[in-house]
Amino acid sequence: MLQVSFQKGGYLVGSDLDALMEKMLALHDSVMATQHQLLDLWRPNIKRPEFLKSAANLAAYIGLRRHDLRELQSDLAAMGLSSLGRCEGHVLATLDAVTHALKRMLGEEVTPEEVEKTRLAIEEDRLLLKRHTIELLGDAPSHRWTRFMVTFPTDAATDYSFVRDLLARGMNCARINCAHDHAAAWKNMIDNVRRAELEVGKRCRILMDLAGPKLRTGQVALGPPVLHVNPKRDREGKTIKEAHIVLDSSGRPGNSERPSLAVPHKWLKKLRTGDEVHFRDLLKRTRKLRVLDRLSAEEVLTACSDAAYIGQGTKLEYAKGKAAETLDFSPDSLEIRLAEGDMLLLSRRPVPGEPQKVDQSGNVVAHAHISCQQPEVFQSLECGEKVWIDDGRMGALIEKIDESGAWLRITHARKQGEKLGAEKGLNFPDSDIRLPPLSEKDRADLAFAVEHADIVGCSFFHQAQDMDELIDALDQLGGKHLGIIAKIETRKAVENLPEIIIHGAKHHFGIMIARGDLALEIGYERLAEIQEEILWVCEAAHVPVVWATQVLESMVKLGLPSRAEITDAAMAERAECIMLNKGEYLLNALAVLDNVVTRMQNHQTKKTSKFRALHW
């Protein structure tokens, strides 16, 4: 019998092929046992027979990863065999292939039929991921297999050429965030996509991303009623981008992305595209708004090419000499600015937030306060737990909880302090918070998605039961045709990922690695590690992955990427889809991403390096 020797950490210790074969056979038996155990638990929730093979491979992968395989991997690699490091999509077939090789090294017979059966099993499993990706996200472009998803800004509702250019430059899926805008704007966005599909000759999927049970701050008290209109200018003072303002008769407040002025409905409905509305601002300067488009019966989009300060009572007048109307609009919110060491009351009561108050000597007489939109959260909080505010811009610790709410000591903020506004995210990574997965708004948005979208995204789902609730709601609305993408953005979602996949795969299904909230929940130090684990588990389940949050962020917003962002974009090539967020240079970022990803796919597929010829 052929005797060989292996090394711990790469150096030889006494062993032989028989011992290595015994380890492989024992590992195979253990993996099979775990696979059968998990499949028995999962089978009642596997509703699509075509997903059963993927579920079986996921179960096998979990069985494999319950072992510390590092020493065995070193032994296998020393013999020139597969180290099992790329077996995610075809676990048992890879174990069989290694066993076949060991048998031949031991002089045992392995028939060509056995070898061919193993090869076909690996190839079939690889094809499953491609098939599931096409079912969810559509066909890949001819020059790259990674799809691109783009988060739509509000302007996508009114600027058709922008949507067409996105599609022409590589967008494969349009993401509409249901936390912003409203149904009329969403419908305009989708209509623009469908029109662009015909012009460009390319299909684009529509993802409606539900807001979900994200914890957010409440409203902030209002300050002086002044709106600053500020178009963008070049170095010579010439206007290069007009300021957009919505004239709105619905009574809804504006937002930072697209300011709005509340006006009477009878006056608004007379406006037509091309009309000019004149006014004198608070500095007594003559200014005008040019009507660009009617967004809905209650909204008209206008543009202003000059800076202006508009106050309550400013009179608007048609250029054609029609009667002037008094403008009435909501003032800006007060500024709540917090620095390290400051105290913030997260209030139980839904009262508008206010900044801290100081006396003439500079002493604090009342701490800043703001409410939480979900008051039920307070029953889950404890002193000493961390809080992250506004996507991690501020960090705090809970010092005290009383009848007023939770008292937070700010521990992380820039030297100049951080501004806290309404509707900002709250993350409690140390707290066990349980909220219903679907709000009433989510259910209403889901009905819109069933009628108009291809995929629905679910946010802040923690467990398999949350997925069941979404699927039940879809079934009631006739939405069995919709694909589902589950955003993994909490510690509990990571822990429950296999079960979330099994329950979600009743539809065409994918996972989004939502790195923003996920980093806050698990800690930045673990983000890269957990990101890799999610990729591995999803590949084992043959489930496509969307790589999201801050991809080419500087490029999108400022026009120039950082070196680290280019590396991140290159690594994102291992996912089936990459998501870009909205920003002024989004079109340029799409072109750069296409270039980087296409180049990287000559070098790597998933975890497998591809040895294209080098040039030195």
N, C-alpha and C positions, 0 to 999 in steps of 0.2 A: 504494500500500500504506500502511495506517495505521502511522504511526511513533509510538512511545511512549518514555518514558524512565523509568529506575528509579533507585533510590538505594541505596547501601550504608548499612546501618543506618537506612534510612528516608529517605535523601536522594538526589536524582537523579544518575545517571551515564548516559552515553550507552549506549543499548541499544535493541532493538526487539522486537516480538513474534516475528519470525522466529528471533531468537537464543534467546528464551525457549522457543519451540516446539522448537528443536533440543535444548535441555537436557532438556526433558521426554521427547522421543523417545529420547534417549540413556539417560536414567534408566530408562525403561520397558524398553529392550533389556537393560540391565545387570541389572535386577531379574529379568527372565525367565530370563536365563542362570544366575543364582545359584539361582533356583527349580528349574530342571531339574537342576542339579548336585546340590543337596541331596536332591531327591526320588529321584534315582537311588540315593543312599546310604541313604535311609530306607526305600524301598519294601519291602525284604525284611522289615522289622519292622512294617509297617502291616497288621495282621491283620483289622481291621474296615473293610470297604469304605466304610462311611458316614463314616469319619474321614479319608478320602483328601483330600476338599476342604479340610478344616481344616488338614491337614498341608501342602497346597499353599500355602495362605494364610500359614502360619507361615514356610515357606521364602521366600515373596515378601517378607515383612516383614523377615526377616534380610537379604535382598538389599538392601532399601531402606535399612536402618539401617547398612549398611556404608559409606554415603556421608555426608559432612558436608553436610547440606541447609540449613543456616541461611540462607545468602545467597539460595538459590533460594526458600525459604519467604518471606523478606521481599519478594522480587520478586513472587511470586504474590499475597501479601496486599495489596500496593500496587495491584494491578489488581482487587481485590475478588473474587479467586478463592480457592478452598480452599488453605490453606497446607500441606496434607497432615498436619496435626497431630492429626487424629482418624481416621486411616485404618487403625488396627490391625486391625480385624475384616474389612476388605475392601480390600486394598492395590491390586491391579490394577484393580479397578473404579473406585477413586478416581482413579488415574492416568488411566484412560480418560475419566472425567468431566471432569477438568481439561483434558485434551487436546481434548475436544469443545468446551469453552468457548473455548479458544484458537483453534481452527479457525474458529469463528463470528466471533471478533473479527478474524480475518484475511480474512474474507469467503469462506471455504471452506464447502462444503455439508456438513452433518451431518444425516442422515435421522432422522426421529422414531423409526424402528425402532432405530437405534443408541442413541439417548438412552434409550429404554424398556428396552432390553436391559441397559444399565449400571445403571439404577435398580433393576431386578429383581435384578441380581447383588448389589448392596449390601444390599437388603432380605433376600435369602436368606441372606447371610452373617451378618447380624445375628440372624436367627432360629436359626442354628446354636448360638450360645452359649446362648440360652434353652433350646433343646431339650436340650443336653448337661447343663445345670444341673438341669433337671427329672429327667432320667434318673438323675443321681447323688444329688441332694438332695431330690427330690420337688417337688410343686407349691408355689408361693409363696403367702403369705397374700394375701387380696384387696386389702389396703390398702398393701402394700409388696412389692417384688420381691426384697429382700435377706432371706435366711434367717438364723436365729439358732441357733448351736450352743452348748450348755452342757456344761461339764465336770462330771461327777457327783462329789459328795463321797461319803464312805463312808455317810453317813446315808441316801443315796438307796436303799440296800438294805433299810432298815427303816422308812422314813417315807414311806408311800404318799401321804399328803396333800401332802407337799412336792413329790413328782414330779408329781402331778396339777396343782398350782398352777403349776409351771414350764411345763407344757404349755398351761395356760389363759392364761398371760401372754405366750406368744409363742415358746416353744422349738420349733424345727423338727427339731433333730437332737441326740441325747444322746451325748456323748462319754464313753466309759469308758476310763480310762488303765490299761493293763495293767501298768504299773510299780507300781501300788498294788492293795491288796486281793487277792482270789483268786476262783476260778471260782464258788464258792457265792454269794459276795456279788454278783458280776456277774450271775448268773442271777436273783437277787432284784431287782436294779435293772431288768433287762430285763422281768421279769414285771410290775413296777410300771408301766413305760412302756406295755406292751401293755394292761394293765387301764385305765390313764388314757386311752388312745386311745379306748376304748369309751365311757367316761364323758364325755369332753370332745367326742368326735365329730371328732377330728382326727388325722391320721397323723403319726408321728414316726420319723425314721430313727435307727438305732443305729450308731454308729461305735466300733469296737474299735481303740484306738490302741496298736500294739505298742511295747514299750520300746526295741527296737533296740539298736545297739552304742554306747550313750552311755557315755562314760568316767565312772566314779564312784569316790569314795573307799571304802575298806574299812571294817571295823568299828572301833569305839573300845572300849578297855578299860573294864571295868565298875567303877563306884564303889560306894558304900554302897547296900544294897538298901532304898530308901525310895521310895514312890510318893506324890506330893502330889496329893490330890484337891481341885480348886478350882472349885466352881460359880460362875457369874456372878451378881453381886448389883447392886441399884440403890443409889442414894445413901443410902437408909435402911437398908441391910443386908438387904433382902428378896431371897430367891433368885428370879431371873428366868429363869435357864436352868440346869438341873441338869447335873452332870458325868456323862458317859457312860463306863462302864468295861465292858470285855468280859471275862467269865470264860471262860478258854480252856484246853481240855485237849489241844490239838494239839501243844504244844511250840514253836509259832512265837512269835518276839518281838513285842512291841507296837510301836506307832509314835506319833509326836507328835500325830497327828490323833486317834487313838483308842487311849488306853492300855489295856493288857490285863494281867490277872493269871492266871498259870498255876495251875490247880487239878486235882485228881485227876478222871479221867473218870467213875469210878463215882459220885462225889459230884455231879458236874455234871449227869449225865443224869437225876437226880431232880428238878431244878428245873423249875418250871412258871411260865408268865406270871402275874404278880400276886403270886408269893411274895416274902417279905422275908427278907433275909439280914442278921443282926445281927453286929456285931463291936465290939471296943474298940480304938481306934487307939493310936499310940505315945504320945499325950498322955493316955491313959486315958479318952478321951471315948467315950461310947456312940454308935455310928453305925449306919446301915442302908443296904443296897443293895436297891433295888426292881427286880425282874425285869420287863423290858419285853417281850422277845421272844427266841425261840430262832432264832439266825441259821443254825445248822447243827447237826449232831450233836455238834460239838466246841466250839461257841461260843454263849454266852448273853449278851445285851445287858442291862446293868443301869444304873440311874441313882441318883445320890447327891445329896441336896439340901443337905448340910452339908460344910464343909471337913474334911479328914481327912488324917492321915499314916499310911500303911500300910507295915509293915515285914515282913521275912521271918519267918515263924512266927506272924503274926497269925491268930487263930482266927476262922473263919467259922461261923455257926450259923443253922439255920433258925429262923424266928420261931415255928414250930409245935412247938418243943421237940425237934427232931431232933438227933441227935448232932453235936457240933462237929467240924470238920475243920481240920487245920493247913494254912495257906496257904503256898505255895512259889512265888515268882515271881522273875523276873530283875531285878536291880537296875538303876538308871539308869547311863548311861555317864558316864565322867569328862568334865570340861569341858576342851577344848583351845581356849584363847583366844590369838589371834595379833594383833600390832600391827605397824605399819610398821617395817621394819628387822629383824624377827624372822626366824629361819631355820627352815624346815620341811623335813624329810626325807620325800620321797615314796618309800616303801620298796618294793623289789622283792619282799620276803618278805611273805606274808599274815599279818603279826602285828598284833594289836589296837593301834590308835593310842593314844598317850599324850601329855600335855602336857609342856612343857619342865620340867626339874628344876633347881633352884637350891640353892646351899649357904646357910649361915647368913649369909653376907655379901651375899647377893643375886646372886652370880655364877652364870651358866648353866653347869651341869656336864653337861647332856644336852639337846640340842635336841628340840623336839616332832617327832613322826613319825606318819605314817599311811600305809597301803598304798593301792595302786591295784588295783581289781578286775580289770583287764586288764593283767597284767604284760608282755604282748607289746608294750605301748606304748613301753617304754624303748628299744627298738632304733631308734625313729624320732625320738628327742629329741636336741637339740643345745644346747650352752651358748649363752646369750644369747637364747633363745626365750621368748616370753611364755606365761604360764599364767594362766587365770582360774578361780576356784574358787567353787563355790556360786552359780551364776548371776550371777557378776560381783561378788559382795559383797567378794571379795578378789582382788587382782592380785599377780602375782609374776613374777620372772625366774629362769630356770635358771642357777645359778652354777657348778654342778659336777655331773658324772655319774660315778659310780664303782660298785664292786660292791655298795654298799649301796642305791643308787637315785639319784634326782635330788634335788639340794639346791636348794631354792627360797628366794629372798630375797623377803619380803613387801614389795611396793611400794605397794599400795593397801589401806587399811583405815580404818575410823572411828577417832577418837581413843581411844575406850574399848576398841578392839580388836574383833575378830570371832570368834564362836564357830564352830569347825569340828566338824562331826559326821560320822557315817557316811552312806553313800549320797548324798553331795553331788556335784554335777556338776563335771567337770573339762573345761576347754576349752583346746586348744593351737592357737591360730589360726595360728602360724608353722610348725607341724610338719606333715609329710606322713604322716599316720597312716592305715593301711589295716587294717580289721578286717572279719570276715565280717558281711554285712548282717543275717543272721538267726541268733540264738542258739538253743540247744535250747529254752529257755523260750519264745522267740518262736514257734517251730514248734508247741509245745504250745498256746499261746494262739491261734495261727492256726486250729487245729482247732476250738477253741471258737467262734471268730468265724464260721467257715464254717457252723456249725450254728445260731447265734443272731443274728448281726449282719447289717446291710445293707451296711456299708462297713468296710474295714480301712485303718487309717492306718499309714504306715511312717516311722520316725524315722531320721535320720542316714544316709540313703542319699546317696551321693556321685556315682553314675554310672549309666549305663544298664544295665550288667551287674548292679548290685544289684537293679534293677527286674525284670530277667529272672529272677533267682533267686526273688524273691517270687512272680512269676506262675507259675513252674514248681511251686513249693510249693503254691500255690492249686489248680493244675490237678490235682495228685496227690491233693488232699483233696476234690476235687469242688466247688471254690469259684469256678467261672467266673461265677457270678451276682453275686458281690460287687463293689461299686465299690471304687476305690482312691483314697486321698488321700495324696500324697507331701508330706512336710514339708520345706520348703527352709530349712535352718538351718546350712549350712556354706558356706565359700567355694567349695569344689569343686562343690557342688550348684548354686550360682548359675552357675558356668562351664559346667556340663553340662546346664543346664535344658532346652534344646530336645530333646536326645537323651533325657532322662528322660521328657519328655512323650510323645515318639514311642513309646518302649518301653512306657510305662505305659498308653497309650491303647488297648492291647489289651482293656482293660476300660473300663467307665464310669469316668472319671478326673477328678481335681481336684488342685489344689495348695494347700497351706497355707503362708502366710508366717509362719513361727515366729520372731517378732521377738526373742525372748529370747536364744536361742543364736546366732541370726544376727548380732545386734548385737555379741556377743563375738567372733565369728569374723571379721567384716569391719571392725569398729570402729564405734562409735556415730556418728561423723561421717558415715559413708556409708550409714547405715541408710535414711534417707528416700529417697536417690537409688536405692539398690538395690531398695527396696520398689516404687518407681514402675516400674522396669525389669521387675520380675517381673510386675506387673499388665499392662504393655503386651504382653509376650511371651505371657502366658496368653490375653489377649483375641485376639491374632493367631491362636492355636491353637484359639480357641473353647472354652477350658478354664475351668471355674469356679474361683474363688479364695476361700479362707477367710482372713480377716484375723484374726490371733490374737496373743495375749500382751498382758497388762496393759490390755485394753480396759476402761475405767471401773474401774480397779483400786481406787482409793480408795473409790469408790461401793460396790463389791462387799464390801470388807473393813471399811470404816469408816462407811458410810451416807451419805457426802457426797462428790460428785465434785469434782475440781479443774477449773479453767477449761480448762486444757490438755487434760484428758481428754475434755471435751465436744467440743472442736474435733477431737480425734483420732477420736472416735466418729462425728462428722459426716463426716469424710474416709473413714471405713471404709465408708460407704454405697456406694462405688464397687466394692467387692467383692461377690461373689454370696452370701457368707455371712460372718457375724461371730461370733467365739467369745468367750464369757465364761468366766472361770475361777470356781472355787468360792469361796464366802465367805458370811459371815453375812447380808449384805444382798443376796443374789443376786436374789431376787424383785423387790426395788425397782429394782435395776439393769436388769433386763429391761424393766420399764415405762418407765424413762427412755430406754433405748436405742431402744425402739420409737417413742417420741415424737420423738426427735432424728432418727432415720433417716427416718421417714415425712415429716417436715417437709423434710429435705434433698432427698428425691426429687422434690419439687416444683421444685427449683432445678437439679438436676444428674443426668445419667445418664452413668456412666463419666467421660470427660473433657469431655463436652459440657454447657455451661451451658444451662439452660432459662429463658427470660425470662417467668416468671410475672409478672402485674401487681403492681407495688409500690404502696405506700400513702402516698406523699407527692408 
